[in-house]
Amino acid sequence: MNRLTLTSLFFLVVLTGCGTSTAPTSASAIRNYNGTASVGDFLTITLNSAASTIEYTNHTNGDTGTVPYTVNSDGTYTLADPQGNLLEAFEVPGFVLVVESAKSGPTHNTPALITAIESVPTSITNLASQNFNYMQWRTSSGGLEIGNVSIASSGDITHDSFHPAGVLNQPADYFGGGTFPATSIEEDASGKFFTIHETQGDDVVFGTQNGLCAVDGGNGAILGLPKTSTKAFDATTAGSYTAIFYEKAGAQTGQNNVETGTASQGKATLTVGADASVSLVDSQSNTLASGTLVAVADSSYIYDGTANTLSNPCNGIFTARVTATNGDRQDFFVSFQGRAAIFGSFQTAVPVVGQPPTYTYFYGVGLK
């Protein structure tokens, strides 16, 4: 499995430390965003609400376009892209924009979820002795990963991760990580993001003044998530969230991490109860996930305070390990960030069946 690059992690946490509020910092008619696609594309996006257009440039594959949109009754945007690339979106003005793309990637034909955040001046900040959560989304290698990043007082960077697709390995291999000093930064002339040069390729890092950040690299999108002060579920996050998600069903991984499967995107409703119950139902009334959320800190197979699991309880990330409708084991994760719920899921038969085994994953963002 490909793992999150360590240099990317350092800058992810640098940008996350700007704050924790999720209120928009601007709501002008013209709003600028930087975006990362789960297939590994970096985009700049300008939304003009007066003209009802979205203008985008994909700096990774060279695609550009100006797309008219209409606002639906549920607040989502339907996009009329003449190139058939951007399909649907939703927005918290001046803060976050989530877009379905049908033609991302180097071959201009890969479905992917674009997560874009407000474009603001970004600078390096000293975040010694702090810790952060993250969630990574990919369109290969099992799709999903969660974890922790910490910066020591010396500035050394440590990360470790839990990737549920590790069950496919024999024996199972769920955890990874490492420690390193940060190097190789090049600031963009715009002052809005960094390029990080690594032996495995370049990563682009950007963030907002509100605490949300993202890293775009060749292995997908990484979202930086501020930790909460306790592991406890906050009942005020209960409610109904309108969600956009990416799914790959019936996936299999072959040589060189080439992943087959049926990719799709869609809308869903995420319902969270004050008792931590959770369900995700798509627009065709199919239940994608259902269960009761438990803190990662209380999930001993992910964190038990020993060297055999995550090194940090990742307060603010919740999970539900349930039996899916087809009998598979499903690991569902969610983190609440103000009005947003960031979620992901991985499921497969356990014990693992077949060589190569078949699995399904999805991830997305919901807004209250």
N, C-alpha and C positions, 0 to 999 in steps of 0.2 A: 504494500500500500504506500502511496505517496503521502508524506506528512507535511504539516505546516513548516515553512522555513523559519529558522531561528531569527535571522535578521529582521524579517517581516514582523515578528512578534514584538521586538523591541520598539519599533515605531508605532505599532498598534497601541501599546500601552502609553507611550508618550502623548499621543493625541487624545486618548480616552480621558486623561487627567484634567482636561480643561473644565470639567464640571459635570453635574448630574441632572440638571433640569432638562426636560424635554419640551418646553414651550418654544414655539417658533421665535426666532430672533428678527425675522422680517416677513412681511406679507405684502410686498409691493406687487404691481401687476407683472413685472418681469422678474423671474426668480431663477437663479443659477445653481446648478447641482453638479457634483462629481459622482460618477457611478461606477460600480464594479459588477460585472456579470459572473454568474456561477460557472461559466465556461472559461473564464479567465480574461475577459475583455475590459479595458478601461475606457470610460466614456465621459464626455462633458455634455451637459444638457441645459438648455435654456427653455423655460416654460413661460409663455406670454399669455396670461389669463385674459387680457383685454382682447387679444386677437384669437384666443382659443387655439394656440399652436404650440407644439413641442419641437424644438430644433435640437438635433443631436449630432455629435461626431464621435465615432468609434475610433479611438486613437490606435487600437490594436490591429484591426483589420481594414481600416480606411473607409468604412461606410459612413455616409452622411445623409441627412434628410431633414425636411420640415414637414411635420405631421399635424393636420387639423384634428381637434378632438371635441367631443360633446360630453356633457356631464350627465350621468345617469341619476335616477332617483335615490340610489343608495350612496351617492357621493363618488363612485368610481368614474373613471374616464374611459369612454370608448374611442379608440384611435383609428383614424382613416388613413393609414399609411399607404401611399400609392405603390411602395415597394414591398408591402406585405410583411414588414419586419416587426414594428412595434404594434401590439395588439390591444392591450388594455393596461390601465394604471390606476393608482390612487396616490393621494398626496396629503401631507400635513404641510400647508404652505410655508415655505422658507425653512423647513426642517428636513423632511424625508419624502422621497418619491420612489415608488416601487412600480416597475414596468415589466410586462411580459414581452419577451423578444422571441421571434421565430427564426431569425437568421443571424445568430451570433457565431463567434468562433472563426478560425482561419478559413474554413470552407464556406462561410456565409450561409449556413443552412442548419445550424444547431439551435434548438430551443434552449432558452436560458432565462433565469430571473435576474433582472437588473435592480440592485439596491443602490439608490443615489441619495446623497446627503448634501446639505447646503454648502455651497462653495464659499469659503471665507479664508482670509489669510491664516496660514498655519506655520507655526514655528516649533522648534525643539524645546522641550521643557524638562527640567530635572525632576524625575519622579522616583528618586531613591526611596527604598523601604516601603513600596506600595505593591498591591496585588490587584489583578484584573481577571475577569472571565472572558472567554471568547467562544464563538461558534463559527465553524468553517463549513461552507457549502461548495460542493463540487458537482460536476456532471460525469464523474468517473470515480473508480476506487471506493465504492460504497457511499459516496455522496456526503456524508455527515461526520463531523467531529466536534467535540466540546473540550474545553480545558481551561487551564490557569496559566497566567504569566506573572512573574514577580521580578522586581528590580531590587537587588541588594544595595546596602548603603554604599558599597564600593562601585556600583554601577554595573556589576555583572548581571546578565539576564538569564533567568531560568524559566523553562516552560515544560509542562507535561500535559498529556492529552489522553482522553478516552475516546476510542473509535469503535462503535458497536459492530462494525463490519469485521473486526478482529476475530469474531466467532468463526468466520469462514476459513481461517488458517488452522492448520492441524500440526501441533496443538494450538489452541486459541491464543491470540496475542492482542490484547485490548489496549495496552498502554505504551506510550512513547514519550520522549522528552530529551532535554539536554541543557547545557549551560555554556555561555559564550560572551565575549565582549562585542559591542556593536561597532561596525565600521561601514565604509563604502556608501556614504550618503551624497546625493546630488540634488540640490534644491532646484525646482523649476523656476524659470524666470517670472512666472505669474505670481509666485509666492503662495500658491494655493495647494501645492502638494509636493512630495518628495519622490524621486526615483532612487531605488536601492539596488545597486549592482551586486549580483551574486553569481557564483559559478553556475547555479541552476537557472539563471535568468534574472530579469529585472522585475522588481515589485514597485507598485505605485501606492503611496500612502496618503490619505487625506482624512480630515476630521472637521467637526464643527466646534463652536464655542460652547455648545450645550452638553458635550460629553460623549456623543456618539462618534464612532470613527470606523474606518474600513481600510482594508489592505487588498489591493488587486494584484494578483500574481498569475502565473501560468497554470497554477493548480487550483484556481477557483477564487472565491470571494471569502474574506475573513471579516467578521463583524466584531468590534470591540464592545464589551458589555460591562458597565460599572457594576461592582459588587454591591450587595445590600449589607446593612449593618448586622443583620441576623439571618439565620437560615429559615425563619418562620415564614409561612405563606401569609400574604397580606390580603385580607378579605376585600379590601377596596379595589383590588384588580378584577373582581368578579364583574361579569357583564357579557355582552355580545360583541364580537369583533368581526368586521368584514375583512376577509383575507384573500390574498392572491398567493398561489403556491405553484411549485414545480414538482413533478413526480416522474420517476422512472420505475416502471413495473417490469417484472420478469427479467431483471438484469442478471448478467453473468460476466465475470472477468476472465479474460484469456491472457495470452502472452503479452508482455510489455504493457500491462495495465490497460489493455483495450477492453472497454466495457460495452456490451451489447444490451439491448432492452428497448422497451417502448417508452419514449419520453413524451410527456404532455404537460400542459399548464391549465390552470382553471381558477375559479372563484370558490370560496367556501365560507362557512360561518363557524367561527370558533366560539363556543359557549363555555364560560368559566363560572362555576358556582362559588358562593361564599364558603362552602365546605371543601373547596379545592377539587371538586368534581370537574371534569373537562370532557368535551366532545368536539370533534371537528367533522362537519358534514359538508360535502361538496354540493354544487348547484344542481346535481342530478339526484340528490337525497341519499347518496352513498356515504356511510359512516367510515371515515378514514382513520379515526382514533377515538377511543373512549376509555376513561378510567378515572383514577384519583391521583392527583399530583402529590409527590413526595419530594422533599428537598434532596438534592444530590448528596448533601451532608449526611442524610439518614439512609442512603442506599449503599449498603456495605459492599456490594459488588463493584461500585465505582469509587467510594471513599470509605475507608475504615480506620484511618489513622496510622496505617502501617506502610512500609515501603513497597507493598505489593499492589497498591491502588494509587489514585491521585494523591498528590502531596498536599492539596488544599481542598476544603469543603465546597468551594465555589458557591458561596452564599448568593442567592439570586437566581440560580438555575434549578428548575424543578423537573422531575421525570416521572413517568408512569411506565412500568414494565408489565405488559398485559398479554393475553392470548388474543391474537387477531382473529377476524371472522373465519379465516381459512385454517386456523389451528397453528399458524406460525407464532413465534415469539416476536413481540413488537416492543421496541424502546422508543418512547416519545419524550421529547424535551421541549421546554418552553421557558423563556425569560421575559419578564414584563419590564418595559421601559416607558413609563408614563402612559400615554394613550396607546402605545404599541405593544403587541405580543409577538415575539420572534420565536419560531418553532421549527422543529425538525423531527424526523422519524426514520427508523431503520427496522426492517423485519425480514426474517428468514425462518426456515424450519430448523428446530433444535430438538434432537441432534441434527447436525448438518446432513442433508440428503443430496446425493448426486455429485459428480465431478465434471465440470465445475458446478458448484451449488447455485441456486437461483435465489434472488433477493429483490426487495422493493424498498425504495426510500422516497421521501418527499421532504420539502422544507418551504417556508414562506414567512410572510409578515401579515399580521392582522391589526386593524385599527378600530378602536372604539368609535 
